[in-house]
Amino acid sequence: MRLAALVSGGKDGMLALHHAVWDGHEVAYIVTAFPERMDSWMFHVPNLHIMPLVAEALGVPLVRAPTSGVKEREVEELKSALAGLDVDGIVSGAVASRYQKERIDRICRELGLESLAPLWGRDELSVLREVVELGFRVIFVGVFAYGFDASWLGRKLDEQAVSDLLALRERYGISLVGEGGEYETLVLDAPLYRAALEIVEARKKWDPFRPSGVLEVLGARLVEKDAKL
């Protein structure tokens, strides 16, 4: 099928896109919601300004979907952005979030599109391990739950990070993949990337009272695969 992929730069949407391509589908567009509010119910927010670089790395056109960030209204705004695309279906990275999955499924029904969610229902630990084993280069760019501290910002998602996330789940009950809003990630490199993202300048913003923080990417560029850091 000809698909649009819902991608915001994070690991789950990117892994779902890869599975769609590996299953023989054509990803014709990357669709990214750009919420006006930081507390969007549906969408990832940190560092969306570098999505044009992500799209360029994949060689797929980017479709921007401005949304209000207001609960339910933002779903209709996404639907409006998808309605004009020449596609047969939508692929998304939902793993266990019924809130997200049900709304994407509803949009697809109303537009007469197929809804593909290749990660849906999978064990969360298996998703993280697949990301690591496939060689995705992923960093944490936002943490918003107890147990995390500023040292997670910019940290690589590797086996040690997976082990530490398991410990946080045991103690605090977090979602391993961050679907409860516990953390956000950015994929710097992946098997389908034609070039890798390199962060040139970044700044940590940490609120010790919540506690939470984000890694703001102030500058980034694409580099050849064999030249990436």
Summary of the structure (lengths in Angstrom):
residues: 229
radius of gyration: 16.6
end to end distance: 35.3
largest distance: 47.5
contacts: 755
relative contact order: 0.17
helix: 34%
strand: 29%
